[in-house]
């Protein structure tokens, strides 16, 4: 259980940092982080960090893939975690 907590914490920090880094790269005109990479970090447990990064950095907020996909991933992960904890 403790390992799961550390894993999810690390993935959320990573997702948050990637959204911030991609926003900075977009402003500076540098090579960007792929949308697939951003979504993959959310799918691997970083959906809260991704959602917070989207909101705080105002990044990818006009892309339906992200505005619908990230909250949907968060919902599914939340349900899976509840199932894991209580069943």
N, C-alpha and C positions, 0 to 999 in steps of 0.2 A: 504494500500500500504506500509506503514511504517513497519507494522508487517511482511509482506512478506520479506522485505529487511533484517530485523533482523533475521528472521528464516533462510533465505538462507545464510546469513553471518555465523551464528552459525553452520549450517550443513557443510559448506565448511571448517571452522576451525576444526570441529570435524573429517571430512574425512581426512584432511591433517595430523592431529595429529595421527590418527589411522594408517595411512600408515607409518609414522615415527616410531611409537611405535612398529608396527609389524616387521619392518626392524631391529630395535634394538633387539627385542626378537629373531629374526631369527639368528642374529650374536651371541647372548649370549646362545642360545640353550634353551630358556625358552618356556613356553606354549604360543602358537601363537593365534592371532586373526583370526577367520575363514574367508575364502574367501567370504562366504555368508554375513558375517557381513560387510566386506569392500565394497562389491557391494551394499548392502542395504543402506549404508550411501550415496553412489553415487546416487542411485535411489531416495532417499528421498530429493534430492536437493543439494547434496555435490559433484557433478561431477567435478566442477572446482578445488576444493580442492583435490579431489582424483587424478585428472590428474597431478596437480602440485606436489603432494606427490609422485606419481609414478616417475615423471621425476627427482625431486630433490634428492630423496633417492635411485633412481635406483632400485625400488622395484616392483615386478610383471611385469617387462617389457618383459619377455619371455613367458608369459601366454597369449594366444590369447583371452581368456575370458576378460582380462583386456585391452590389447592393442587395441582390436576392440570394446569391450563393453563399456568402459568408454567414449571414444570419441563419440560413437553412442548415449549414454545416454545424453551427453552434447548437442549434436545436437538436439535431441528431446526436451530436456528441454528448449533450446534456442528458438526453434520454438514455443513451448507452451507459453513461456513468451512473445514473440512478439505478439502472437495471443491475449493473455490476455491484453496486454498494448494497442493494436491498434484496436481491434475489439469490 
